[in-house]
């Protein structure tokens, strides 16, 4: 008899905002405690990765107050929008 079991990751709701020309000011205002400018480049103070460059089109993820970044091509593979 096998002791191997199958598991599924529990779903976790996140908040996310994509870095675009239109969202830049909102990112700087709402997340001013973890985002800063170096010249014209936005950086995120990530709990897990230190200072991370936020490239245009990438996403800032807020999961229970922990901030992460996600590349724009990877985000739709991992997350889908919910309407509430």
C-alpha positions as CSV (number, residue, x, y, z in Angstrom):
1,X,0.0,0.0,0.0
2,X,1.4,3.4,-1.0
3,X,1.8,6.2,1.5
4,X,1.9,8.8,-1.3
5,X,-1.1,11.2,-1.2
6,X,-2.2,13.9,-3.6
7,X,-2.7,17.5,-2.4
8,X,-4.0,20.7,-3.8
9,X,-2.9,24.1,-2.7
10,X,-5.6,26.0,-0.8
11,X,-6.9,29.1,-2.7
12,X,-5.7,32.4,-1.4
13,X,-7.2,35.7,-2.3
14,X,-4.7,38.4,-3.2
15,X,-5.0,42.1,-4.2
16,X,-2.9,43.1,-7.2
17,X,-2.3,46.1,-9.4
18,X,-0.5,46.1,-12.7
19,X,2.2,48.8,-13.2
20,X,1.0,50.9,-16.1
21,X,1.3,54.6,-17.0
22,X,-2.2,55.1,-15.6
23,X,-1.5,53.2,-12.3
24,X,1.9,54.7,-11.5
25,X,0.7,57.5,-9.2
26,X,-1.7,55.2,-7.4
27,X,1.1,52.7,-6.8
28,X,3.3,55.4,-5.3
29,X,0.4,56.8,-3.2
30,X,-1.1,53.6,-1.8
31,X,2.0,51.5,-1.4
32,X,4.4,54.4,-0.4
33,X,5.6,52.3,2.5
34,X,7.1,49.7,0.2
35,X,7.7,51.4,-3.2
36,X,10.3,53.9,-3.9
37,X,11.8,55.7,-7.0
38,X,15.5,55.5,-8.0
39,X,15.6,58.0,-10.9
40,X,12.6,57.1,-13.0
41,X,12.6,53.4,-12.0
42,X,10.1,52.0,-9.4
43,X,11.4,49.5,-6.8
44,X,9.5,47.4,-4.4
45,X,10.8,46.5,-0.9
46,X,9.9,42.8,-0.9
47,X,9.9,40.8,2.3
48,X,11.4,37.8,0.5
49,X,13.6,39.2,-2.2
50,X,14.8,42.7,-0.9
51,X,14.6,45.6,-3.3
52,X,13.1,44.4,-6.6
53,X,12.7,46.5,-9.8
54,X,9.1,46.8,-10.9
55,X,9.1,46.6,-14.6
56,X,6.4,48.3,-16.7
57,X,3.5,45.8,-17.0
58,X,4.5,43.7,-14.0
59,X,2.1,43.2,-11.1
60,X,2.5,44.2,-7.4
61,X,0.8,41.6,-5.3
62,X,-0.5,42.3,-1.8
63,X,-1.2,39.1,0.1
64,X,-2.3,39.9,3.7
65,X,0.2,42.8,3.9
66,X,3.1,40.9,2.4
67,X,4.2,42.4,-0.9
68,X,5.5,40.5,-3.9
69,X,6.1,41.2,-7.6
70,X,5.0,39.0,-10.5
71,X,6.1,39.3,-14.1
72,X,3.3,40.2,-16.5
73,X,3.6,37.0,-18.6
74,X,3.4,34.8,-15.5
75,X,0.6,36.5,-13.7
76,X,-2.4,35.3,-15.8
77,X,-1.0,31.7,-15.6
78,X,-1.2,31.9,-11.8
79,X,-4.2,34.1,-11.1
80,X,-7.7,34.8,-12.4
81,X,-9.7,37.8,-11.6
82,X,-12.7,37.4,-9.3
83,X,-15.6,39.8,-9.0
84,X,-16.9,40.8,-5.6
